[in-house]
Amino acid sequence: MTEISEIVITEQDAISFELMKRIDYHSIKKYNLPISLMMENAGYHLARIAATYASKKQVILIGIGKGNNGGGGLVAARRLLAWGYQIYLDLPSDDLNHLAQQQLQRALAFGAKIDSQVIPDVFIDAYFGFSQRWPLPDIYLKRIKALNHLNPLILSLDVPSGLAESATFKSVYIKPDIIVSLAHPKTVLYRPELAKSNVFLVDIGIPKEAFKDFGLHKLVPFEKAGIFELIR
């Protein structure tokens, strides 16, 4: 991957999970932006960043959630497999939504193996995105505790699974080395628990007008580059 430019965005210009949900839905309805396209863009950028940090000799395990965040992880799995990486999948639930199920079949066709017992060198957290609800189901909490104990290199897609926006809510959460954040910084990224995590902002295709429709004007200049490193 070519050298990535840095961008400074303060917490005051970050947005909440709830506002991101509204912008996401607004982009789908007003701008006819398909979820599948955003998922493909997210997974592609996730794979590019993962490939920068992982070698083809390492074991990469991707934790797949039931929703669109899991679908993005499966796009990354397919991309990485196409580039020659060893990819294993952890699916705590087989009740995936329609788009994620489609992406699973593609990843399996490319050679992904479902095996939650492998010891990963690199773990990609695609369990939950900004739509996560607390407390997380026990099966995910068990996985998260085990992963934090194993201490592989961890990348989280969009936001770390389990980490709430409010500091008053304590939960078990993924402790990522790297976060691949989608479209715009979320307030959770400024939590002190993530001070040592490297954060990359990536373009998933949401138009600037969608953010401006909600009164936001301090935006990531994705027209200059599809990936930025966020300086908080």
Backbone hydrogen bonds, N-H to C=O, Kabsch-Sander energy under -0.5 kcal/mol:
donor,donor_aa,acceptor,acceptor_aa,energy
7,I,229,E,-2.6
9,I,7,I,-0.6
9,I,231,I,-1.3
13,D,10,T,-1.4
14,A,11,E,-1.4
15,I,185,P,-2.1
20,M,16,S,-2.2
21,K,17,F,-2.3
22,R,18,E,-1.9
23,I,19,L,-2.4
24,D,20,M,-2.6
25,Y,21,K,-2.5
26,H,22,R,-2.5
27,S,23,I,-2.4
28,I,24,D,-1.6
29,K,25,Y,-2.3
30,K,26,H,-3.0
31,Y,26,H,-0.7
31,Y,27,S,-0.8
33,L,27,S,-1.7
38,M,34,P,-1.8
39,M,35,I,-2.7
40,E,36,S,-2.0
41,N,37,L,-2.5
42,A,38,M,-2.6
43,G,39,M,-2.5
44,Y,40,E,-2.1
45,H,41,N,-2.2
46,L,42,A,-2.3
47,A,43,G,-2.3
48,R,44,Y,-2.3
49,I,45,H,-2.3
50,A,46,L,-2.5
51,A,47,A,-2.6
52,T,48,R,-0.9
53,Y,49,I,-1.0
53,Y,50,A,-0.6
54,A,50,A,-2.2
58,Q,55,S,-1.2
60,I,58,Q,-0.6
60,I,86,Q,-1.9
61,L,59,V,-0.5
61,L,122,V,-2.6
62,I,88,Y,-2.6
63,G,61,L,-0.5
63,G,124,I,-2.8
64,I,62,I,-0.6
64,I,90,D,-3.0
65,G,63,G,-0.5
65,G,126,A,-2.0
71,G,67,G,-1.7
72,G,68,N,-2.0
73,G,69,N,-1.8
74,L,70,G,-1.9
75,V,71,G,-1.9
76,A,72,G,-2.1
77,A,73,G,-2.0
78,R,74,L,-2.3
79,R,75,V,-2.5
80,L,76,A,-2.8
81,L,77,A,-2.4
82,A,78,R,-2.0
83,W,79,R,-1.1
84,G,81,L,-1.4
85,Y,80,L,-2.4
86,Q,58,Q,-0.6
87,I,85,Y,-0.7
88,Y,60,I,-2.7
89,L,113,K,-2.9
90,D,62,I,-2.6
91,L,89,L,-0.6
96,L,94,D,-1.3
97,N,66,K,-3.1
101,Q,97,N,-2.6
102,Q,98,H,-2.0
103,Q,99,L,-2.2
104,L,100,A,-2.2
105,Q,101,Q,-2.0
106,R,102,Q,-1.7
107,A,103,Q,-2.5
108,L,104,L,-2.6
109,A,105,Q,-1.9
110,F,106,R,-1.5
111,G,108,L,-1.1
112,A,107,A,-2.4
113,K,87,I,-1.6
115,D,89,L,-2.0
115,D,113,K,-0.8
118,V,115,D,-0.7
121,D,59,V,-2.1
122,V,59,V,-2.1
123,F,153,L,-3.2
124,I,61,L,-2.6
125,D,123,F,-0.6
125,D,155,L,-3.7
126,A,63,G,-1.8
126,A,124,I,-1.0
132,Q,129,G,-1.4
140,Y,137,P,-1.1
141,L,137,P,-1.9
142,K,138,D,-2.5
143,R,139,I,-1.3
144,I,140,Y,-2.7
145,K,141,L,-2.3
146,A,142,K,-1.9
147,L,143,R,-2.5
148,N,144,I,-2.5
149,H,145,K,-1.5
150,L,146,A,-2.1
151,N,147,L,-2.3
153,L,121,D,-2.2
155,L,123,F,-2.7
156,S,178,I,-2.6
157,L,125,D,-2.7
158,D,156,S,-0.7
158,D,180,V,-3.5
159,V,157,L,-2.1
163,L,160,P,-1.5
164,A,162,G,-0.6
169,F,166,S,-1.2
170,K,168,T,-0.7
174,I,161,S,-2.5
177,D,154,I,-2.2
178,I,154,I,-2.0
179,I,198,N,-2.8
180,V,156,S,-2.9
181,S,179,I,-0.9
181,S,200,F,-2.9
183,A,202,V,-2.8
184,H,182,L,-2.6
187,T,15,I,-2.1
189,L,186,K,-1.7
190,Y,187,T,-1.9
191,R,188,V,-1.8
194,L,191,R,-2.0
195,A,192,P,-1.6
197,S,194,L,-1.5
198,N,177,D,-2.8
199,V,230,L,-0.5
200,F,179,I,-3.1
201,L,228,F,-3.2
202,V,181,S,-2.4
203,D,226,G,-2.0
210,A,207,P,-1.1
211,F,207,P,-0.9
212,K,208,K,-2.5
213,D,209,E,-2.1
214,F,211,F,-1.5
215,G,212,K,-2.1
216,L,211,F,-2.0
219,L,217,H,-1.4
222,F,220,V,-2.4
224,K,221,P,-2.2
225,A,221,P,-0.8
228,F,201,L,-2.3
229,E,5,S,-2.6
230,L,199,V,-2.8
230,L,228,F,-0.6
231,I,7,I,-3.1
232,R,230,L,-0.6
